[in-house]
Amino acid sequence: MKERSLQSLFSRLVILAVPLAQTGCGGAASLDSEDGGRDSAGSGGTATAGAAGIGGTATGGAGTGGTATGGAGIGGTATGGAGAGGSASCVVPRSMGDCSVRRSGVIARSCVTGALTSAECLAICGTAYSGLCTNAGETETTITISCSPSCVAGRRPHGFVEGQNAGSGLGAYFARAAELEGASVAAFRGLRGELRAHGAPRRLLRALSRAARDEQRHTRTTSALARRFGARPLPARVTPAPARSLEAIALENVAEGCVRELYGALVATFQARTARDLQVKGAMARIAREETRHAALSLSLQRWLEQRLDRAALARVAAARRVAARRLRREIEGQPELARAEQAGLPTVLQAQRLFDSVSATGEWV
């Protein structure tokens, strides 16, 4: 889809989503996992999460003092108290709260088979954390896991080390946005180098260079907003990574570009229309235009990549697109409301669901 077509589509979808009533932040959210599990969160409630991609299951108390049973290893299980004072388990306790807050918890060492995989992070932290977690310390029998929430949708580059910015409130939200924008600079520069080696046309290379410059500007803009709302943003960390095959690039681009970046551009369009803070509104107007151009670039890049893949690789890429869309939908369902979200024009959970479902109906993520 071309840039202007995407802009027109996003404008229509935003108009449809704006009138929806705002949901309260004390309600419950239910998520269907890829493995048939469910995750519900509410004060004093319980939560069950499918251990996506590894065949296990996890059940955890969402409130203080809850219990958890998890299958975070390959087919392994561990049981223990997930609430305050409980013993180690395979699930970090979840609760409704500010979506910019990182959560930490102690799990049994047997829950992790080695280096933390995305699937294990999803099982341990829950779908609202998008498979992003780190080992924050360990003993002979336990590991402390820090779960990074995923309130900001957008392109996360290969080698991105998320979680530099913590805290709560709008300042933390914009600090995490700045972190992701800074990481996107590295993403587009890295893509340009890889695609140049693969013989990509000059039009794509020029577009990637332009996108990197846009993201530098977005980093400055969101950093300024973070400081305005009382946060001190930290720079993004992206570890060097080896050059990848065209299929590996396509797998990343379909998830991070064609799904997450496209949805992020739609949310930015929503913010540009609805933000009550005039400085945020003005900033998001420009960011929305440029992020929409990046989403169109991701779609164009995907077409070029897929023309060079065999049938088996194309099937894997199609499956990755569906998984990424389902995962993002679950993040939206499980995402708590951010305090003072109306100042930044952030959609409520109900509005975000409508935005996601509406763009899904266009066939972009099928």
Summary of the structure (lengths in Angstrom):
residues: 366
radius of gyration: 19.8
end to end distance: 14.4
largest distance: 59.0
contacts: 1354
relative contact order: 0.13
helix: 50%
strand: 14%
